[in-house]
Amino acid sequence: RPINVVSSNGGGIFDLAACKFHGASTSSVKSLPFVAGACEDGTVRIWRITVGSAGQGEIQDPPLVTLPSAGAPVLSLTWKNVTVLKQGRTTTFQTVVFASVADGTIRKYGLNIEEQSSSIDDFNGRSSGKAIDNHYTIPNPPKPILRMTVENKGRKDPTKVWSLLLLQDNTLVAGTSLGQVQFWNGETGTLTQTVIQSNSQADVLKIAANSDETKLF
C-alpha cells in the first residue's frame, strides 16, 4: 500500500535515483537519505526521506533542492557521491548528478550536501555520542559542469537517452533510442565507445550491471 505521496509540482517523473557511496570499507555501500526525480518540466528535484513514527520512510515536501531547468523533460538520472569531507559534526557529501534530457543532451551537475549531526548531552554537558537528528543543507547552488550531445545520425528528432548508469571508474553508460549502448568518460564528457544493441535499432530502455561491474545487461 502507498505509505507517503507527494506531488512533484513539475509534471511527470520519468526516473528516480538514489545517491550511493562506499562506507568505511570498500565492501559496504551506503545511501544518502534522498531521492532524486527526473521531472517533465526539465528540472531534477531532490527530496529527503525521513523515518516516520512507524519506522517507514516519509518523503519531506518541499524538495531540499531543485537543479536548474534544462529546458526539456529529463528522461533518466544517475547520482553518485564522489568525496566525503568531515569537519567536527559537519559532513559534506560532494556528489555529481548526470541527467539525460529530451533535447538529445546529457548534463552533469555538481551538488554538495552538508550533514550536521546533533547528539544528546548528559547532565554534565558532555555529549553521549548518540545522534538523534541530522540536519541537511545545500551550502552552494547546484552548478552545471558538462554538457554532452548525443548523435542523431541525421534524424530530425533528437536522440533520447532512456537509461544512464555511472560505474565506479566514472564511466557513464547510456542506452539510446537508436539502439545504442554508449560509453562516456564521466570526467571529460568524451564518447569512448558505441555498441549497436540490435540490427533493428530498437530503443535501449534500461541498463543494469552486476555487483563488480564486469557485465552489463
C-alpha positions in Angstrom: 0.0 0.0 0.0 1.2 3.6 -0.5 3.0 4.9 2.6 3.5 8.5 1.5 2.5 10.5 -1.6 3.8 14.0 -2.6 3.3 16.0 -5.8 6.4 16.7 -8.0 5.0 20.1 -9.0 7.0 19.6 -12.1 4.8 17.3 -14.2 5.6 13.6 -14.8 8.5 11.9 -13.2 10.4 9.8 -15.7 13.1 8.3 -13.5 14.2 8.1 -9.9 17.7 7.8 -8.4 19.3 7.4 -5.0 22.8 8.5 -4.1 25.0 5.6 -3.0 28.5 5.7 -1.6 31.1 3.4 -0.1 31.4 3.3 3.7 34.5 2.8 5.9 35.2 -0.5 4.0 35.0 -0.8 0.2 32.6 -3.7 0.5 30.0 -1.7 2.5 27.7 0.5 0.4 25.5 3.2 2.0 22.9 5.5 0.6 22.1 9.1 1.4 18.5 9.6 2.7 17.4 11.3 -0.5 15.6 10.5 -3.8 16.1 12.5 -7.0 13.3 12.7 -9.6 13.7 13.4 -13.3 10.8 15.8 -14.0 8.9 16.7 -17.1 9.5 20.5 -16.7 13.2 19.9 -17.2 14.3 20.0 -13.5 15.7 17.5 -11.2 14.1 17.7 -7.7 15.6 16.1 -4.7 13.5 15.1 -1.7 14.7 14.0 1.7 13.4 10.7 3.1 13.0 10.6 6.9 12.0 7.7 9.2 8.4 8.2 10.3 6.7 7.3 13.6 6.0 3.7 12.3 9.6 3.3 11.1 8.6 3.8 7.5 10.2 6.3 5.1 8.4 9.6 4.7 9.0 12.0 1.8 9.7 15.5 3.0 7.9 18.2 0.9 9.0 20.7 -0.4 12.2 19.3 -2.0 15.5 20.1 -0.4 16.9 21.4 -3.7 15.9 21.8 -7.3 18.5 21.6 -10.0 18.4 24.3 -12.8 15.9 23.5 -15.6 17.4 22.0 -18.7 14.5 23.4 -20.8 13.2 20.0 -21.9 12.0 16.9 -20.0 14.6 15.0 -18.1 14.3 11.3 -19.1 16.9 9.5 -16.9 19.2 10.0 -13.9 22.2 8.6 -12.2 23.6 10.1 -9.0 26.9 9.4 -7.3 28.8 10.6 -4.2 32.4 11.5 -5.1 34.0 12.7 -1.9 33.1 12.7 1.8 34.7 15.5 3.9 34.3 15.6 7.7 34.9 18.6 10.0 33.6 18.3 13.5 29.9 17.4 13.4 29.6 18.5 9.8 30.0 16.1 6.9 30.0 17.3 3.4 29.0 15.0 0.6 30.3 16.1 -2.8 28.1 14.5 -5.4 27.5 14.5 -9.1 24.2 14.1 -11.0 24.0 13.0 -14.6 20.7 13.8 -16.3 19.7 12.9 -19.9 17.4 15.5 -21.5 14.9 15.1 -24.3 16.8 17.6 -26.4 19.5 15.0 -27.0 22.0 16.0 -24.4 23.4 14.6 -21.1 24.0 17.2 -18.4 26.4 16.8 -15.5 25.8 18.8 -12.3 27.8 19.3 -9.1 25.9 19.2 -5.9 27.2 19.4 -2.3 25.1 18.4 0.6 26.1 19.2 4.2 25.0 17.0 7.1 25.1 18.3 10.6 24.7 15.8 13.4 23.2 16.7 16.8 23.6 14.4 19.9 22.2 14.0 23.4 24.2 15.7 26.2 24.4 14.2 29.7 23.8 16.0 32.9 27.4 17.3 32.9 27.0 18.8 29.4 29.1 16.1 27.8 28.0 14.5 24.5 26.7 11.0 24.9 27.7 10.2 21.3 24.1 9.2 20.4 23.0 11.1 17.3 19.3 12.0 17.4 18.9 14.1 14.3 20.7 15.0 11.1 20.2 18.4 9.5 20.9 18.7 5.8 21.6 21.9 3.9 22.9 22.9 0.4 25.8 25.3 1.1 26.1 26.3 -2.6 23.7 26.3 -5.5 24.0 23.3 -7.8 26.1 24.1 -10.8 26.3 22.6 -14.3 29.7 21.1 -15.1 29.4 19.3 -18.5 27.0 19.1 -21.4 27.3 16.1 -23.8 25.4 16.0 -27.1 24.3 12.5 -28.3 24.5 11.9 -32.1 21.2 11.8 -34.0 22.5 10.3 -37.3 20.8 12.9 -39.5 17.3 12.4 -37.9 15.1 15.4 -37.2 14.3 14.3 -33.7 16.9 14.4 -31.0 18.2 11.1 -29.8 16.6 10.1 -26.5 18.7 8.6 -23.7 16.4 6.3 -21.8 18.9 4.9 -19.3 22.0 6.1 -17.5 24.4 4.1 -15.4 27.6 5.5 -13.7 30.3 2.9 -12.9 32.8 3.2 -10.1 35.6 4.1 -12.6 33.5 7.1 -13.7 32.4 5.5 -17.0 29.0 6.7 -17.9 26.9 4.1 -19.8 23.9 5.4 -21.8 21.1 3.5 -23.6 19.7 5.4 -26.5 16.6 5.5 -28.8 18.9 4.5 -31.7 19.5 1.1 -30.2 23.0 2.0 -29.0 24.8 1.5 -25.7 27.3 4.3 -25.4 30.3 4.6 -23.0 31.3 8.1 -22.0 34.2 9.4 -19.9 32.3 10.9 -16.9 35.2 13.3 -16.1 35.8 14.8 -19.5 32.5 14.1 -21.3 34.2 12.3 -24.1 32.5 9.5 -26.0 34.8 6.5 -25.9 32.8 3.6 -27.5 29.4 2.9 -29.1 27.9 -0.6 -29.3 24.9 -1.4 -31.5 22.5 -3.4 -29.4 20.4 -4.9 -32.2 20.1 -4.7 -36.0 16.5 -3.4 -35.7 17.9 -0.4 -33.8 15.2 -0.9 -31.1 15.4 1.5 -28.2 17.6 0.5 -25.2 15.3 1.2 -22.3 17.3 0.1 -19.3 20.8 -0.9 -18.3 21.9 -2.8 -15.2 25.3 -4.0 -14.0 26.4 -6.9 -11.9 28.0 -6.4 -8.5 31.6 -6.0 -9.6 30.6 -4.1 -12.8 32.2 -6.6 -15.2 28.9 -7.3 -17.0 26.1 -5.1 -18.3 22.6 -6.2 -19.0 
